[in-house]
Amino acid sequence: MKRFPTVGEAKKEIESLQSFIMLAEAYPEETIEQQIIKLYAYTGSIKEVVSEINIERTKQQLELIDNTFVSEVIQSKPADPLHKLLRSNYMSKTKHNRKKNPDKGQRMYI
């Protein structure tokens, strides 16, 4: 069973979540990178971000984007607090995938 937080911990968590919501709602969407950051804040999924942006770009007859581009934008150097928060979360969420050794399990015989 999950440990129940203390009142102080709960208040800090609520403040943190309210701050995140305010950042996400007030975030501008002037560039494709900002659109990606904002959509990722709302969905938490690269696949959904790609899908939603490509629907818009298809309507405007622009070049489509892919998962790699979205991932690179999220992993790029943060320019603002929301990007910094999302990048930090994304990097910890994907740490296990980035730590894998591609040569693991392969043996080299001389």
C-alpha positions as CSV (number, residue, x, y, z in Angstrom):
1,M,0.0,0.0,0.0
2,K,1.2,3.5,-0.8
3,R,2.3,5.6,2.1
4,F,0.0,8.4,2.9
5,P,1.7,11.8,2.9
6,T,1.8,14.2,5.8
7,V,-0.1,17.4,5.6
8,G,3.1,19.4,4.9
9,E,4.1,17.0,2.1
10,A,0.6,17.2,0.6
11,K,0.6,21.0,0.6
12,K,4.0,21.1,-1.1
13,E,2.8,18.6,-3.7
14,I,-0.3,20.7,-4.4
15,E,1.7,23.9,-4.8
16,S,4.1,22.1,-7.1
17,L,1.2,20.8,-9.3
18,Q,-0.5,24.2,-9.3
19,S,2.7,25.8,-10.5
20,F,3.1,23.2,-13.2
21,I,-0.5,23.8,-14.4
22,M,0.0,27.6,-14.5
23,L,3.2,27.2,-16.5
24,A,1.6,24.9,-19.0
25,E,-1.5,27.0,-19.5
26,A,0.4,30.3,-19.9
27,Y,3.0,28.7,-22.3
28,P,3.2,30.4,-25.7
29,E,2.9,28.4,-28.9
30,E,4.8,30.7,-31.3
31,T,7.3,28.1,-32.7
32,I,7.2,24.4,-33.5
33,E,9.4,23.7,-30.5
34,Q,7.1,25.6,-28.1
35,Q,4.1,23.7,-29.6
36,I,5.9,20.4,-28.9
37,I,6.7,21.4,-25.3
38,K,3.2,22.5,-24.5
39,L,1.6,19.4,-26.1
40,Y,4.0,17.2,-24.2
41,A,3.1,18.9,-21.0
42,Y,-0.6,18.1,-21.7
43,T,-0.2,14.6,-23.1
44,G,3.0,13.2,-21.6
45,S,3.4,11.1,-24.8
46,I,5.7,11.7,-27.7
47,K,3.5,9.6,-29.9
48,E,0.5,11.8,-29.2
49,V,2.5,15.0,-29.7
50,V,3.7,13.7,-33.1
51,S,0.1,12.7,-34.1
52,E,-1.5,16.0,-33.1
53,I,1.2,18.2,-34.6
54,N,1.2,16.2,-37.9
55,I,-2.6,16.6,-38.2
56,E,-2.1,20.4,-38.0
57,R,0.9,20.4,-40.4
58,T,-1.0,18.2,-42.9
59,K,-3.8,20.8,-43.0
60,Q,-1.3,23.5,-43.6
61,Q,0.6,21.4,-46.2
62,L,3.8,21.6,-44.2
63,E,6.5,18.9,-43.7
64,L,5.6,16.3,-41.1
65,I,7.7,15.7,-38.0
66,D,8.7,12.4,-36.4
67,N,9.3,10.9,-32.9
68,T,13.0,11.6,-33.1
69,F,12.5,15.3,-33.7
70,V,10.1,15.6,-30.8
71,S,12.5,13.7,-28.5
72,E,15.4,15.9,-29.5
73,V,13.4,19.0,-28.8
74,I,12.5,17.8,-25.3
75,Q,16.1,16.7,-24.6
76,S,17.5,20.0,-25.9
77,K,18.9,22.7,-23.5
78,P,15.9,24.2,-21.7
79,A,15.1,27.8,-22.4
80,D,12.3,28.3,-19.9
81,P,10.9,26.8,-16.6
82,L,8.3,24.5,-18.2
83,H,10.9,23.0,-20.7
84,K,13.3,22.5,-17.8
85,L,10.7,20.7,-15.7
86,L,9.6,18.5,-18.7
87,R,13.1,17.7,-19.7
88,S,14.1,16.7,-16.2
89,N,11.0,14.4,-16.0
90,Y,11.6,12.9,-19.5
91,M,15.3,12.2,-18.7
92,S,14.5,10.4,-15.5
93,K,11.6,8.5,-17.2
94,T,13.9,7.3,-20.1
95,K,17.0,6.8,-18.1
96,H,16.8,3.0,-18.3
97,N,16.6,3.1,-22.1
98,R,19.6,5.5,-22.4
99,K,21.8,3.5,-20.1
100,K,21.6,0.3,-22.1
101,N,24.9,-0.9,-23.5
102,P,24.4,-1.7,-27.2
103,D,27.2,-4.3,-27.1
104,K,25.7,-6.1,-24.0
105,G,25.4,-9.8,-24.6
106,Q,27.7,-9.7,-27.6
107,R,31.1,-11.4,-27.2
108,M,34.1,-10.7,-29.2
109,Y,36.4,-13.6,-30.0
110,I,39.9,-13.0,-31.2
